Amino acid sequence: MDRLVNTVRPYAWGSTTAIPELLGVRPTGEPQAEMWMGAHPGAPSRVDRGAGSVALSEVIAADPEGELGSAAVGLFGPRLPFLLKVLAAASPLSLQVHPDLAQAKEGFTDEEERGVPADAPHRNYKDANHKPELICALTPFNGLCGFRDPNEAAELLAALEVDSLKPYVDILHAHPESHALREVLTAVLTADPEAMTETVRQATAAAERLGAQDGPHAPAYAAYASIARHYPGDPGAIAAMLLNFVTLQPGEALYLGAGVPHAYLDGLGVEIMANSDNVLRCGLTPKHVDVPELLRVVRFESAAPAVLRPEADPSGEELYTTPIDEFRLSRHVLADGAAPRPLPATGPQILLCASGEVSLRGADGELPLKRGESAFVPAGEEAALSGDGTVFRATVTA
């Protein structure tokens, strides 16, 4: 087992205080958005097995079956199939959607054959993998997830009393669900930029007014107004109004499968995802928005956000159940003086101490973990947890 030394990514939307507070270090004044734990080539964690610091990706590449186990390598290849993060949002992230596995393979192959450079700003597919993900709140966490019922979205837009939004309201009322949502999203993202800037300006003012009043949708209007203030004139601010607004309480989670439009707005959470960089953007970003490809990937169906709560098994492990194999996220809430809790040794594991202080004991000794610290346990290595705190455990389902 190895203590991980992790990279913190300074994206502009990140909180300046949340990750430093988790790690118990002084804030630098710069945004600190994501702490990455894993073997992603963009910022692999580092370990030291006695010969100096080395990237976890290099350790795995040197002995994939020894580090990941033969079952994981057989299913996912010789790389860690997931990336674990601590995500700290102080302002909205881009509105985005992820392809399914078949779409990712097709899109990647097409761009490779057309010679689109890997670092081209208009490139959609960085790899041939899908990117399901799960976010679990450590603090109250706000986001957008999936389409609202079109009639409800129409009511929200109509209440803004913005003339240029009235055609969208009519479409949402008049068409079958999938056609209505597709037609309105297409119209919003392809509208004349100058006209859309004015529409967003008027909608922002109305949303601020409605967000300050009592009413069941006041939190959503306040959120939409905040989004528009961060992205003035961006059509994504209108597209966001088609989506469900959701607040996760600590310990609650959202699973985001292929085709589901979403955006994280603010809060601190633990995020796990398949090891991919494939993102199709719908707005709230200066980056490229490929509307035709986006429309191919988005699933135009409404559904209330499925908030997950951990389910405990007899061992005390609390699992967030998801329908994919690349990752499995659970947590252990440990009490001081309780018997050590054994961890299954079937696959590679990353353990993150989210609160308190715990100890990870294995055949080669004991590794203490304080809040914000993490460790890697190779496949086949037995270990047990004890102490007083909360630990998130990331591994594979297979």
Salt bridges, closest charged atoms under 4 A:
ASP2 OD2 - ARG49 NH2 2.89
GLU34 OE1 - LYS85 NZ 3.05
GLU67 OE2 - ARG49 NH1 2.84
ASP100 OD2 - ARG299 NH2 3.89
GLU106 OE1 - ARG296 NH1 3.60
ASP110 OD2 - ARG114 NE 2.93
GLU111 OE1 - ARG123 NE 3.01
GLU112 OE2 - ARG123 NH2 2.94
GLU133 OE1 - HIS98 NE2 3.11
GLU133 OE2 - HIS262 NE2 3.31
GLU152 OE2 - ARG148 NH1 2.13
ASP163 OD1 - LYS166 NZ 3.08
GLU183 OE1 - HIS175 NE2 3.61
GLU198 OE2 - ARG201 NH2 2.56
GLU208 OE2 - ARG229 NH1 2.89
GLU252 OE2 - ARG309 NH2 2.97
ASP277 OD1 - HIS40 NE2 3.07
GLU293 OE2 - ARG296 NH2 2.78
GLU317 OE2 - ARG328 NH1 3.16
GLU317 OE2 - HIS332 NE2 3.65
GLU317 OE2 - ARG393 NH1 2.91
GLU318 OE1 - ARG331 NE 2.53
GLU326 OE2 - HIS130 NE2 2.63
GLU366 OE1 - ARG361 NH2 2.47
GLU373 OE1 - ARG3 NH1 2.99
